[in-house]
Amino acid sequence: MSRNTRSKRPEPRTVAEQDTNAMSPTRFAAAALVAAASAVTEPVMASAAGADAQAPAHVRKYVADVRLAGTGRLTWFGFHVYDAALFVPPGFDLANASAQPFVLELTYARRLDGKAIAEASRDEIERLGFGNEAQQRRWHEQMLKLFPNVEKGRRLAGVNVPGGGARFYFDGQFVGSIDDPEFARAFFAIWLDERTRAPQLRENLLKGTPATRTAGL
């Protein structure tokens, strides 16, 4: 090699590229589920009058006279992760949310592993202080069995069934349930509790409800 020959140095990666390339799928899912570093934008909200007609069948099955409370987009270091929509009944009261039927639906914009989603959900439930160790372990095992791998355009919906727990739909098809009201309260708190890691997303989802502040569900 001549004295004038220089090896080319690789282009420096952006912070986002360094972080996502270094992360395991589990860590990425945990960060992306409700990332504190996320930038959240708000898509155009459908009118309340037209919400029932636009709501999927699995939403209308559980929520009579359904209303679209709000929508939001979660991005993480510029990566679009998912769009979220919250469907609620008239007069929805966040302070007593667990006693009312509602549906939270996520439309994914990228591939995420079902196992990673379950583990990230478990970690958030633990962080928020819901359940004891045995409950958290049981819920985690149930989520591992239920949550599918997701790809761009696929929809995963969680239904709060008052007194009955949570039921899950993947692209409108029922995939299973966790029949524990305490689990349902803990799971939906990931997005709706005021201690969420994504407060702007929470605000957007609850835009059409009368109250937006509560420490629990």
Disulfide bonds with the S-S distance in Angstrom:
none
